[in-house]
């Protein structure tokens, strides 16, 4: 019997042909190429457009998208991302519609839906984010501005809760009806737009002439001034005083003016 050892052969298909022959005849072996590898499985990307937002004009929405992929197919081996507007009453402008982290500017107030679309070259997925855009405070937005002295205080301590005075543009009775209350609320909204942390003015006591909420007390001491303070304890104490002539500069020494 002929015995031959085949050395140094691995990871290949071997075809052996045995032929009945005299003892001196060799055994023929033929090597075949290995089969091609199985193609990689391409999984769809995972995308998240971020949490829903509420902003007030003229603020912008900061968009922070997340996209995860398995790198297939390769090529291209990379993702393409696109922000787009799905719905809304106005138009939306993106600072960089092709970047995961972008900003959106809105032409009008209302409810908007934005979409982040991600593609790996073969599979495309998307996710949406809702943005509620509140209108700018109508009463004060046109001519209001932040006092430079208060801006300096904010820059020195951005997290500080500062007492403020909001000056109205025309005379109004001191908290005896809705117009003055509406203007106080508009003033608070304007402060938020310019980055001053204030709470919502939620409880109005028109008879006493002051309003209290968590961390906020507001009182109109003179027809042209709405007094807004971060400490609610000043409300009841001030409410006992009649809203008589008290010049705004009497309070500006202690409470910086915010809106002029």
Number of C-alpha atoms within 10 A of each C-alpha: 4 9 7 8 5 7 6 5 9 7 7 11 13 13 11 11 9 10 10 7 9 8 8 7 10 13 14 10 12 9 11 10 9 9 8 6 6 6 7 9 9 15 14 18 19 16 21 20 22 16 12 13 14 13 18 18 20 20 19 16 20 16 21 15 21 15 19 12 17 15 16 20 17 12 9 12 12 14 16 15 20 15 27 17 18 14 14 19 12 13 13 19 15 19 13 13 16 16 17 21 15 16 18 21 16 21 13 17 18 14 15 20 15 21 19 28 22 27 20 24 15 11 13 16 16 18 17 20 19 19 20 17 23 17 16 20 21 11 17 19 18 9 9 17 15 16 13 12 11 19 17 11 13 16 10 10 11 14 10 12 15 19 19 22 24 26 23 20 14 8 12 18 15 24 27 16 15 11 13 22 23 14 20 26 18 19 26 21 25 26 20 16 18 13 13 21 15 19 15 13 21 11 13 19 15 16 11 18 23 28 24 24 17 14 15 23 25 30 29 28 24 20 21 19 24 26 23 29 22 20 17 17 13 17 22 16 10 18 19 11 11 12 18 11 9 12 13 20 11 9 14 13 9 11 19 20 23 24 21 14
